[in-house]
Amino acid sequence: MRRPSARLLVDSALALAAVAGLAALSLRDTPSPGVEVERADPPPVVEGLVVHVAGAVASPGLVTLERGARVADAVTLAGGALPEADLGSVNVARRLEDGERIVVPRQGATAARLIDLNRATRTQLIALAGIGEKTADRIIEARREAPFASSDDLVTRRLLSANEYAAIRDLVTASP
C-alpha cells in the first residue's frame, strides 16, 4: 500500500479547515432559539447642512440647508432677522459648516456678548459651546505664551478644530 504524499496531506488539511470555517460562519449568523434579530436599513445620509440659528430671529432653532449655503440663508430660513437684530456684527456672507451655531445679536448687545480670548476667565471659556475644562486651560496657557492676534488663532495654533471654531466664531474676539 502506498503512503499519501505530504503535499496531499497538507491540501486535505487546508480543505478541511476551509469547510470548518464556512460552517462556523454560517452558524454565527443563526440566532439562538427565542432570540429575534432585526436588521435595519442604515440611516439615510444627510446631503445638506444642519445649523442652529439663535438670537434675534423670528423662529430660532435648527434649519437644514444645502452645502455651500451662507449665514444669510440660515437667517432667512429661521424666519428672518427681527427689527432689533444687529446684522452688521454678523458676517452674513460666510459659508456654513454642518453642526454650527449662528447667533444673531440684538443691537447694543454685541460688545457685551463677545468673549475676549485674551481676557476671558476659565468659566467664561467653558461656557462656550464645545469648550471643556481642558480646552479652556489650553487656551489660557496659549495666551500666556503669546496673546491672540485674532480669534482665528484658535485654529492656527491648533487649540480648536475648524468645526469647533465655527461653532463659537461669532461669540469670541481677541483684543490687543
N, CA and C of each residue as an Amber inpcrd file, in Angstrom:
protein
   528
   0.8280000  -1.1550000   0.0000000   0.0000000   0.0000000   0.0000000
   0.8890000   1.2400000   0.0000000   0.4880000   2.2040000  -0.7830000
   1.2660000   3.4110000  -0.9670000   0.8810000   4.4600000   0.0670000
   1.8600000   5.1860000   0.6400000   1.6090000   6.2300000   1.6220000
   1.2790000   7.5420000   0.9230000   0.3110000   8.3230000   1.4480000
  -0.0280000   9.6000000   0.8190000   1.1450000  10.5730000   0.9360000
   1.3170000  11.4060000  -0.0550000   2.4110000  12.3760000  -0.0530000
   2.1040000  13.4900000   0.9430000   3.1390000  14.1730000   1.3250000
   2.9910000  15.2910000   2.2690000   2.1320000  16.3870000   1.6470000
   2.2860000  16.5940000   0.3660000   1.5010000  17.6180000  -0.3290000
   0.0090000  17.3000000  -0.2470000  -0.3490000  16.0390000  -0.4560000
  -1.7420000  15.6180000  -0.3990000  -2.3080000  15.7950000   1.0070000
  -1.4980000  15.5090000   2.0230000  -1.9550000  15.6860000   3.4010000
  -2.1960000  17.1670000   3.7160000  -1.3060000  18.0440000   3.2630000
  -1.4600000  19.4750000   3.5100000  -2.6990000  20.0010000   2.7910000
  -2.8870000  19.6040000   1.5160000  -4.0570000  20.0420000   0.7550000
  -5.3430000  19.5720000   1.4160000  -5.3540000  18.3580000   1.9070000
  -6.5390000  17.8240000   2.5770000  -6.8330000  18.5910000   3.8670000
  -5.7960000  18.9160000   4.6090000  -5.9690000  19.6500000   5.8580000
  -6.5120000  21.0560000   5.5860000  -6.0000000  21.6990000   4.5470000
  -6.4890000  23.0290000   4.1970000  -7.9490000  22.9890000   3.7650000
  -8.3160000  21.9960000   2.9870000  -9.7010000  21.8670000   2.5380000
 -10.6170000  21.6340000   3.7350000 -10.1920000  20.7810000   4.6510000
 -10.9840000  20.5070000   5.8490000 -11.1320000  21.7690000   6.7080000
 -10.0600000  22.5710000   6.8390000 -10.1160000  23.8150000   7.6080000
 -11.0650000  24.8180000   6.9500000 -11.0610000  24.8910000   5.6170000
 -11.9490000  25.8030000   4.9070000 -13.4070000  25.4210000   5.1300000
 -13.7100000  24.1380000   5.0770000 -15.0810000  23.6680000   5.3010000
 -15.5080000  23.9750000   6.7340000 -14.6170000  23.7620000   7.6970000
 -14.9390000  24.0380000   9.0960000 -15.1690000  25.5390000   9.3070000
 -14.3580000  26.3810000   8.6520000 -14.5260000  27.8310000   8.7620000
 -15.8610000  28.2810000   8.1980000 -16.2540000  27.7570000   7.0530000
 -17.5470000  28.1070000   6.4670000 -18.6960000  27.6610000   7.3600000
 -18.5680000  26.4970000   7.9410000 -19.6140000  26.0170000   8.8390000
 -19.7310000  26.9290000  10.0610000 -18.6020000  27.3600000  10.5970000
 -18.6200000  28.2440000  11.7600000 -19.2570000  29.5860000  11.4120000
 -18.9520000  30.1060000  10.2390000 -19.5450000  31.3800000   9.8210000
 -21.0490000  31.2640000   9.6380000 -21.4930000  30.1810000   9.0660000
 -22.9320000  30.0330000   8.8520000 -23.6630000  29.8660000  10.1800000
 -23.0470000  29.2490000  11.1590000 -23.6700000  29.0960000  12.4720000
 -23.7070000  30.4300000  13.2180000 -22.7090000  31.2660000  12.9950000
 -22.6250000  32.5380000  13.6980000 -23.7810000  33.4700000  13.3370000
 -24.2620000  33.4480000  12.1070000 -25.3580000  34.3040000  11.6770000
 -26.7210000  33.7790000  12.1030000 -26.7760000  32.5570000  12.6130000
 -28.0430000  31.9680000  13.0310000 -28.2900000  32.3300000  14.4900000
 -29.3670000  33.0390000  14.7790000 -29.6290000  33.4230000  16.1680000
 -30.0140000  32.2160000  17.0200000 -29.8190000  32.3580000  18.3100000
 -30.2250000  31.3200000  19.2490000 -31.7410000  31.2450000  19.2680000
 -32.3030000  30.0680000  19.6210000 -33.7590000  29.9640000  19.7030000
 -34.3090000  30.9760000  20.6980000 -35.4020000  31.6280000  20.3280000
 -36.0400000  32.5920000  21.2040000 -35.4740000  33.9990000  21.0750000
 -34.4440000  34.1760000  20.2570000 -33.8480000  35.4950000  20.0640000
 -34.2120000  35.9800000  18.6730000 -34.8100000  37.1580000  18.6170000
 -35.1660000  37.7230000  17.3250000 -34.0920000  38.7060000  16.9010000
 -33.6960000  38.6180000  15.6600000 -32.7000000  39.5280000  15.1090000
 -33.3860000  40.3700000  14.0560000 -33.2930000  41.6760000  14.2320000
 -33.8870000  42.5890000  13.2660000 -32.7650000  43.3510000  12.5870000
 -32.7500000  43.3230000  11.2840000 -31.7390000  44.0630000  10.5380000
 -32.3990000  45.3110000   9.9750000 -31.9320000  46.4530000  10.4050000
 -32.4980000  47.7240000   9.9490000 -31.6540000  48.2860000   8.8180000
 -32.2950000  49.0360000   7.9630000 -31.5530000  49.7170000   6.9150000
 -30.6670000  50.7640000   7.5700000 -29.5060000  51.0450000   6.9700000
 -28.6560000  52.0840000   7.5540000 -29.3590000  53.4360000   7.4850000
 -29.0280000  54.3350000   8.4160000 -29.6730000  55.6500000   8.3960000
 -29.3520000  56.3770000   7.0960000 -30.2690000  57.2080000   6.6340000
 -30.0170000  57.9210000   5.3910000 -28.8730000  58.9210000   5.5590000
 -28.1310000  59.1380000   4.5080000 -27.0370000  60.0930000   4.5300000
 -27.6270000  61.4930000   4.3650000 -27.2280000  62.3930000   5.2480000
 -27.7100000  63.7630000   5.1690000 -26.8880000  64.4720000   4.1000000
 -27.5680000  64.9540000   3.0910000 -26.8900000  65.6090000   1.9790000
 -26.5740000  67.0690000   2.2780000 -27.3550000  67.6930000   3.1410000
 -27.1840000  69.1220000   3.3880000 -26.4920000  69.4100000   4.6940000
 -26.7370000  70.6000000   5.1910000 -26.1760000  71.0710000   6.4510000
 -27.3070000  71.2840000   7.4470000 -27.0310000  71.0530000   8.7000000
 -27.9850000  71.3920000   9.7550000 -27.2540000  72.3560000  10.6790000
 -27.8360000  73.5500000  10.8690000 -27.2330000  74.5460000  11.7490000
 -28.2850000  75.0530000  12.7240000 -27.8170000  75.5590000  13.8550000
 -28.6960000  76.1180000  14.8850000 -28.6340000  77.6410000  14.7690000
 -29.7650000  78.2620000  14.5280000 -29.8370000  79.7210000  14.4450000
 -30.5000000  80.2180000  15.7250000 -29.8310000  81.1360000  16.4210000
 -30.3380000  81.6470000  17.6940000 -30.2430000  83.1650000  17.7150000
 -30.8340000  83.7530000  18.7250000 -30.7430000  85.1940000  18.8950000
 -31.9370000  85.9180000  18.2990000 -31.6630000  87.0740000  17.6820000
 -32.7090000  87.9720000  17.2010000 -33.2270000  87.5650000  15.8210000
 -33.8530000  86.3740000  15.7600000 -34.5120000  85.8900000  14.5420000
 -35.9500000  85.5060000  14.9030000 -36.8140000  85.4740000  13.8950000
 -38.2360000  85.2090000  14.1480000 -38.4930000  83.8060000  14.7050000
 -37.7980000  82.7900000  14.1820000 -38.0270000  81.4020000  14.6130000
 -36.7000000  80.7050000  14.9040000 -36.1050000  80.9590000  16.0750000
 -34.8310000  80.3100000  16.3950000 -34.9760000  78.7900000  16.3960000
 -33.9220000  78.1130000  16.0440000 -33.9170000  76.6580000  16.0680000
 -33.0550000  76.0950000  14.9690000 -33.2500000  74.8000000  14.6840000
 -32.4680000  74.1130000  13.6630000 -33.0360000  74.3790000  12.2770000
 -32.1480000  74.5920000  11.3240000 -32.5470000  74.7250000   9.9280000
 -31.6390000  73.8350000   9.0970000 -32.1990000  73.2960000   8.0030000
 -31.4390000  72.4430000   7.0940000 -31.2660000  73.1850000   5.7840000
 -30.0330000  73.2180000   5.3060000 -29.6860000  73.9620000   4.1000000
 -28.8350000  73.0810000   3.1870000 -28.6560000  73.5300000   1.9680000
 -27.7820000  72.8410000   1.0180000 -26.3360000  73.1760000   1.3400000
 -25.4230000  72.2750000   0.9890000 -23.9960000  72.5620000   1.1530000
 -23.6640000  73.8140000   0.3470000 -22.7900000  74.6390000   0.8850000
 -22.4290000  75.8800000   0.2260000 -23.2870000  77.0580000   0.6430000
 -24.2870000  76.8130000   1.4970000 -25.1730000  77.8980000   1.9550000
 -24.3960000  78.8760000   2.8310000 -24.9530000  80.0590000   2.9580000
 -24.3130000  81.1200000   3.7280000 -25.1420000  81.4680000   4.9630000
 -24.5550000  82.2380000   5.8700000 -25.2360000  82.6390000   7.0950000
 -26.5560000  83.3280000   6.7580000 -26.5770000  84.1730000   5.7280000
 -27.8050000  84.8790000   5.3350000 -28.9170000  83.8870000   5.0030000
 -28.5770000  82.7680000   4.3700000 -29.5810000  81.7530000   4.0350000
 -30.1720000  81.1450000   5.3060000 -29.3290000  80.8860000   6.2980000
 -29.7960000  80.2990000   7.5550000 -30.7140000  81.2710000   8.2950000
 -30.3560000  82.5480000   8.2990000 -31.1830000  83.5610000   8.9680000
 -32.5460000  83.6470000   8.2750000 -32.5460000  83.5970000   6.9520000
 -33.8040000  83.6430000   6.2040000 -34.6850000  82.4490000   6.5510000
 -34.1040000  81.2460000   6.6120000 -34.8790000  80.0500000   6.9540000
 -35.3810000  80.0700000   8.3960000 -34.7150000  80.8390000   9.2440000
 -35.1580000  80.9700000  10.6400000 -36.1920000  82.0900000  10.7690000
 -36.8130000  82.4620000   9.6700000 -37.8750000  83.4620000   9.7110000
 -37.4040000  84.8820000   9.5030000 -36.1050000  85.0690000   9.3020000
 -35.5630000  86.4070000   9.0850000 -35.1650000  87.0740000  10.3850000
 -34.3680000  88.1190000  10.2510000 -33.9010000  88.8720000  11.4140000
 -35.0190000  89.7480000  11.9480000 -35.0640000  89.8960000  13.2600000
 -36.0160000  90.7950000  13.9120000 -35.5620000  92.2450000  13.7070000
 -36.4650000  93.2040000  13.8520000 -36.0830000  94.6080000  13.6650000
 -34.9300000  95.0470000  14.5700000 -34.8200000  94.4720000  15.7580000
 -33.7580000  94.8710000  16.6860000 -32.4460000  94.1080000  16.4780000
 -32.3830000  93.2690000  15.4380000 -31.1730000  92.4900000  15.1580000
 -30.0440000  93.3940000  14.6880000 -28.8340000  93.0380000  15.0770000
 -27.6400000  93.7650000  14.6440000 -26.9060000  92.9080000  13.6110000
 -27.4140000  92.9010000  12.3770000 -26.8020000  92.0890000  11.3170000
 -25.4360000  92.6220000  10.9000000 -25.1420000  93.8730000  11.2390000
 -23.8360000  94.4390000  10.9160000 -22.7000000  93.7700000  11.6680000
 -22.9990000  93.0920000  12.7540000 -21.9560000  92.4290000  13.5420000
 -21.8030000  90.9550000  13.1830000 -22.5800000  90.4980000  12.2110000
 -22.5260000  89.0950000  11.7830000 -22.0910000  89.0510000  10.3250000
 -21.1580000  88.1970000  10.0050000 -20.7280000  88.0390000   8.6120000
 -21.7490000  87.1620000   7.8970000 -22.7560000  87.7890000   7.2990000
 -23.8340000  87.0320000   6.6580000 -23.3980000  86.3950000   5.3450000
 -22.2300000  86.7540000   4.8280000 -21.7310000  86.1700000   3.5810000
 -20.8990000  84.9080000   3.8180000 -20.6030000  84.5820000   5.0740000
 -19.7570000  83.4260000   5.3900000 -20.4600000  82.1210000   5.0570000
 -19.7160000  81.1790000   4.4600000 -20.2640000  79.8500000   4.1670000
 -20.3980000  79.0580000   5.4740000 -21.4470000  78.2680000   5.5330000
 -21.7420000  77.4920000   6.7400000 -21.0850000  76.1220000   6.7180000
 -20.9130000  75.5720000   7.9100000 -20.4500000  74.2000000   8.0810000
 -21.4920000  73.4570000   8.9010000 -21.6180000  72.1650000   8.6540000
 -22.6090000  71.3620000   9.3540000 -22.3710000  71.4030000  10.8550000
 -23.4510000  71.5690000  11.6030000 -23.3980000  71.4890000  13.0530000
 -23.0510000  72.7760000  13.7720000 -22.8810000  73.8650000  13.0680000
 -22.5030000  75.0880000  13.7750000 -23.7130000  75.8490000  14.3080000
 -23.4350000  76.8260000  15.1430000 -24.4740000  77.6430000  15.7560000
 -24.2600000  79.0880000  15.3330000 -25.3090000  79.7070000  14.8360000
 -25.2710000  81.1000000  14.4100000 -26.0660000  81.9090000  15.4280000
 -25.4550000  82.9380000  16.0010000 -26.1450000  83.8050000  16.9470000
 -26.2690000  85.1930000  16.3240000 -27.5020000  85.6440000  16.1530000
 -27.7640000  86.9900000  15.6490000 -28.0180000  87.8650000  16.8640000
 -27.0670000  88.7570000  17.1910000 -27.2310000  89.5720000  18.4020000
 -28.2300000  90.7060000  18.2010000 -28.7280000  91.2080000  19.2920000
 -29.6090000  92.3740000  19.2590000 -28.7340000  93.6330000  19.2540000
 -29.2220000  94.7180000  18.6890000 -28.4660000  95.9710000  18.6420000
 -28.0930000  96.4030000  20.0490000 -26.8680000  96.8240000  20.2060000
 -26.3820000  97.2670000  21.5050000 -25.8810000  96.1490000  22.3840000
 -26.1650000  94.9150000  22.0530000 -25.7430000  93.7870000  22.8880000
 -24.4850000  93.1230000  22.3720000 -24.0330000  93.4730000  21.1920000
 -22.9090000  92.7860000  20.5600000 -21.6440000  92.8390000  21.4020000
 -21.2280000  94.0250000  21.7920000 -19.9650000  94.1520000  22.5070000
 -20.0020000  93.4060000  23.8350000 -21.1360000  93.4140000  24.4980000
 -21.2380000  92.7450000  25.7860000 -21.2230000  91.2280000  25.6460000
 -21.6270000  90.7180000  24.5060000 -21.7340000  89.2790000  24.3460000
 -20.4310000  88.6260000  23.9090000 -19.5540000  89.3750000  23.2320000
 -18.3150000  88.7910000  22.7420000 -17.3750000  88.4960000  23.9050000
 -16.7660000  87.3480000  23.8630000 -15.8100000  86.9650000  24.8960000
 -14.4170000  87.2090000  24.3450000 -13.6310000  88.0010000  25.0590000
 -12.2750000  88.3310000  24.6510000 -11.3470000  87.1860000  25.0540000
 -10.7740000  86.5300000  24.0680000  -9.9090000  85.3770000  24.3300000
  -8.6780000  85.7440000  25.1580000  -8.2320000  86.9960000  25.0810000
  -7.0440000  87.4240000  25.8250000  -7.3510000  87.8190000  27.2620000
  -8.6420000  87.8860000  27.6210000  -9.0130000  88.3010000  28.9750000
 -10.0470000  87.3890000  29.6510000 -10.6060000  86.4810000  28.9310000
 -11.6980000  85.6520000  29.4620000 -11.2320000  84.7780000  30.6160000
 -12.1400000  84.5940000  31.5610000 -11.8660000  83.6790000  32.6650000
 -12.0840000  82.2410000  32.1910000 -11.6100000  81.3250000  32.9590000
 -11.8060000  79.9050000  32.6510000 -13.3010000  79.5860000  32.5670000
 -14.0910000  80.1360000  33.4790000 -15.5380000  79.9060000  33.5000000
 -16.1980000  80.4400000  32.2410000 -15.7890000  81.6340000  31.7940000
 -16.3530000  82.1970000  30.5700000 -16.0230000  81.3220000  29.3590000
 -14.8160000  80.8030000  29.2920000 -14.4220000  79.9450000  28.1650000
 -15.2140000  78.6360000  28.1830000 -15.3710000  78.0510000  29.3510000
 -16.1050000  76.7850000  29.4600000 -17.5660000  76.9680000  29.0700000
 -18.0960000  78.1690000  29.2310000 -19.4960000  78.4300000  28.8690000
 -19.7200000  78.3990000  27.3550000 -18.6550000  78.4850000  26.5770000
 -18.7790000  78.4310000  25.1160000 -19.0510000  77.0020000  24.6640000
 -19.8580000  76.8540000  23.6350000 -20.1990000  75.5260000  23.1120000
 -18.9410000  74.7760000  22.6900000 -18.7930000  73.5670000  23.1870000
 -17.6850000  72.7020000  22.7770000 -16.3760000  72.9420000  23.5100000
 -16.3380000  73.8980000  24.4350000 -15.1040000  74.1800000  25.1830000
 -15.2430000  73.5750000  26.5700000 -14.4240000  72.5980000  26.8440000
 -14.4240000  71.9750000  28.1650000 -13.2990000  72.5300000  29.0210000
 -13.1230000  71.9280000  30.1720000 -12.1140000  72.4080000  31.1170000
 -10.7040000  72.3250000  30.5450000 -10.3720000  71.1980000  29.9160000
  -9.0190000  71.0240000  29.3770000  -8.7400000  72.0190000  28.2590000
  -9.7140000  72.2140000  27.3720000  -9.5190000  73.1580000  26.2660000
  -9.4070000  74.5780000  26.7980000 -10.2160000  74.9280000  27.7840000
 -10.1250000  76.2650000  28.3920000  -8.7430000  76.4760000  28.9950000
  -8.2190000  75.4710000  29.6750000  -6.8760000  75.5700000  30.2570000
  -5.8090000  75.7350000  29.1720000  -5.9730000  75.0210000  28.0510000
  -5.0160000  75.1360000  26.9380000  -5.0730000  76.5370000  26.3160000
  -6.2620000  77.1170000  26.2090000  -6.4030000  78.4680000  25.6620000
  -5.7220000  79.4750000  26.5860000  -5.9290000  79.3520000  27.8870000
  -5.3110000  80.2650000  28.8540000  -3.7930000  80.1350000  28.8110000
  -3.2960000  78.9190000  28.7390000  -1.8460000  78.6970000  28.6600000
  -1.2740000  79.2800000  27.3650000  -1.9970000  79.1130000  26.2620000
  -1.5220000  79.6230000  24.9720000  -1.4540000  81.1500000  24.9740000
  -2.4070000  81.8040000  25.5950000  -2.3800000  83.2760000  25.6030000
  -1.2980000  83.8000000  26.5440000  -0.8710000  83.0030000  27.5350000
   0.2640000  83.4050000  28.3850000   1.5480000  83.4140000  27.5590000
   1.6690000  82.4370000  26.6600000   2.8520000  82.3530000  25.7980000
   2.8730000  83.4960000  24.7950000   1.7230000  83.7780000  24.1910000
   1.6060000  84.8860000  23.2330000   0.1340000  85.2390000  23.1120000
  -0.2220000  86.5050000  23.2670000  -1.6320000  86.8960000  23.1500000
  -2.1740000  86.5510000  21.7660000  -3.4760000  86.3450000  21.6930000
  -4.1230000  86.0490000  20.4240000  -4.2170000  87.3390000  19.6100000
  -3.8100000  87.2760000  18.3510000  -3.9340000  88.4230000  17.4530000
  -5.3570000  88.5130000  16.9150000  -5.9860000  87.3500000  16.7200000
  -7.3900000  87.2940000  16.2980000  -7.9650000  85.9800000  16.8020000
  -9.2830000  85.8720000  16.7480000  -9.9070000  84.6340000  17.2150000
  -9.5560000  83.4580000  16.3070000  -9.1710000  83.7380000  15.0590000
  -8.7370000  82.6680000  14.1380000  -7.5210000  81.9080000  14.6700000
  -6.7690000  82.5370000  15.5670000  -5.5980000  81.8830000  16.1470000
  -5.9570000  80.5880000  16.8740000  -7.2000000  80.4530000  17.3000000
  -7.6080000  79.2010000  17.9580000  -7.3910000  78.0100000  17.0340000
  -7.5780000  78.2150000  15.7360000  -7.3770000  77.1400000  14.7640000
  -5.9120000  77.0780000  14.3440000  -5.3240000  78.2250000  14.0080000
  -3.9440000  78.2160000  13.5150000  -2.9660000  77.7200000  14.5760000
  -3.3030000  77.9280000  15.8480000  -2.4450000  77.4280000  16.9300000
  -2.8800000  76.0530000  17.4120000  -3.8130000  75.4460000  16.6930000
  -4.2860000  74.0790000  16.9180000  -4.8900000  73.8400000  18.3060000
  -5.6060000  74.8540000  18.7710000  -6.3280000  74.7050000  20.0300000
  -7.7330000  74.1780000  19.7940000  -8.3070000  74.4980000  18.6150000
  -9.6270000  74.0190000  18.2160000  -9.5660000  73.5610000  16.7650000
 -10.4500000  72.6340000  16.4200000 -10.5960000  72.2480000  15.0170000
 -11.4070000  73.3360000  14.3100000 -11.4050000  73.2930000  13.0030000
 -12.1770000  74.2770000  12.2300000 -13.6640000  74.2000000  12.5850000
 -14.1900000  72.9930000  12.7660000 -15.6080000  72.8290000  13.1170000
 -15.9090000  73.3660000  14.5170000 -15.0220000  73.0990000  15.4650000
 -15.2360000  73.6090000  16.8220000 -15.2090000  75.1430000  16.8150000
 -14.2720000  75.7110000  16.0630000 -14.1670000  77.1650000  15.9830000
 -15.3950000  77.7670000  15.3030000 -15.9000000  77.1200000  14.2670000
 -17.0750000  77.6400000  13.5500000 -18.2610000  77.7990000  14.5010000
 -18.3620000  76.9310000  15.4960000 -19.4920000  76.9840000  16.4310000
 -19.4300000  78.1920000  17.3680000 -18.2280000  78.7530000  17.5800000
 -18.0990000  79.8720000  18.5180000 -17.5720000  81.1420000  17.8610000
 -17.2940000  81.0960000  16.5900000 -16.6680000  82.2160000  15.8690000
 -17.3540000  83.5600000  16.1200000 -18.6750000  83.5600000  16.1360000
 -19.4180000  84.8230000  16.3050000 -19.5430000  85.2380000  17.7730000
 -18.9590000  84.4760000  18.6730000 -19.0950000  84.7700000  20.1020000
 -17.7990000  85.2330000  20.7420000 -16.6780000  85.1720000  20.0050000
 -15.3830000  85.4810000  20.5770000 -14.6740000  86.5700000  19.7710000
 -13.7440000  87.2280000  20.4450000 -12.8930000  88.2290000  19.8110000
 -11.5240000  88.1440000  20.4850000 -10.5560000  88.8480000  19.9130000
  -9.2260000  88.9160000  20.5140000  -8.7620000  90.3640000  20.4510000
  -8.7540000  91.0190000  21.6140000  -8.3030000  92.4070000  21.6540000
  -6.8160000  92.4320000  21.9580000  -6.1460000  93.5020000  21.5360000
  -4.6950000  93.5930000  21.7860000  -4.3610000  93.7750000  23.2480000
